[in-house]
Amino acid sequence: MSRALGVEVTGDLLERALTHRSYAYENGGLPTNERLEFLGDSVLGLVVTDTLFRGHPDLPEGQLAKLRAAVVNMRALAGVARALGVGAHIRLGRGEEGTGGRDKASILADTLEALIGAVYLDRGLDEASALVHRLFDALIDRSAGLGAGLDWKTSLQELTAVEELGVPEYHVAESGPDHQKTFRASVRVGGTTYGAGEGRSKKEAEQHAAEAAWNAIREIVVQRDPEARQQQPAQSAQSAQAATPPAAASAAPAGDAPSGNSRSAGLAGA
């Protein structure tokens, strides 16, 4: 694990960083990685915040907060952890092992934060900061180009408010066994379904549905007013490669009647 991190960590400290509470409880109450996770979360937040603050001197606090949230979140951390192969090294209890715990986003994200905390304790802030930069600089750079993709649900709500369409409504269905559930979300605005998406969690499915809906409504707005295209926020390649529902799911079903709102009716009929 130290080789993957690119920094040597004392054996006992590294072992603790990789010890999930399920393993600790099944083995006589060993120390868990939760304190290290708490510490690593703060170190990660500090380094990412400092990088964004210095790298974007003209951005207001609200936009900086969105950029940070695009980097410091469970899904992003789990992705970094998977790339490092963290899952194979986690000490898990039999219950978590049997339910796919090695690939659970929450466990991977928490363990990565614990590893950052361990590096901080063992090697100091400079080494911990260097580790965070190695692992997250590419993600930080991409986040600046996400535009609306920083938070699709918020962006969709802002767009529908500007267009006076009403508040987005999400409907989520789940399928699969408890340890491997799949969630499918659809989003309706003004009585019309504009997007759908799937994910490993309800939140992820809703974000994908919001992305599909945002793109569908934005395209209708642009067709109605070509000058609006110039105002469209940039989106990164990562956003473009995100799972996108089929076109049939993004479009309004024939049986969906638009609401009485004139702007909504105008979009549905465009």
Salt bridges, closest charged atoms under 4 A:
GLU15 OE1 - ARG91 NH1 3.47
GLU26 OE1 - ARG94 NH1 3.75
GLU34 OE2 - ARG21 NH1 3.20
ASP50 OD1 - ARG54 NE 2.78
GLU96 OE1 - LYS104 NZ 2.98
GLU97 OE1 - ARG102 NH2 2.80
ASP103 OD1 - ARG82 NE 2.71
ASP103 OD2 - ARG200 NH1 3.23
GLU127 OE2 - ARG123 NH2 3.51
ASP137 OD1 - HIS133 ND1 2.85
GLU158 OE2 - LYS66 NZ 3.61
GLU163 OE1 - ARG224 NH2 2.67
GLU163 OE1 - ARG263 NH2 2.65
GLU174 OE2 - LYS181 NZ 2.99
ASP178 OD1 - LYS181 NZ 3.45
GLU198 OE2 - ARG184 NH1 3.44
GLU204 OE2 - ARG75 NH2 3.75
GLU206 OE1 - LYS153 NZ 2.78
GLU219 OE2 - ARG229 NH2 3.61
ASP256 OD1 - ARG188 NH1 3.29
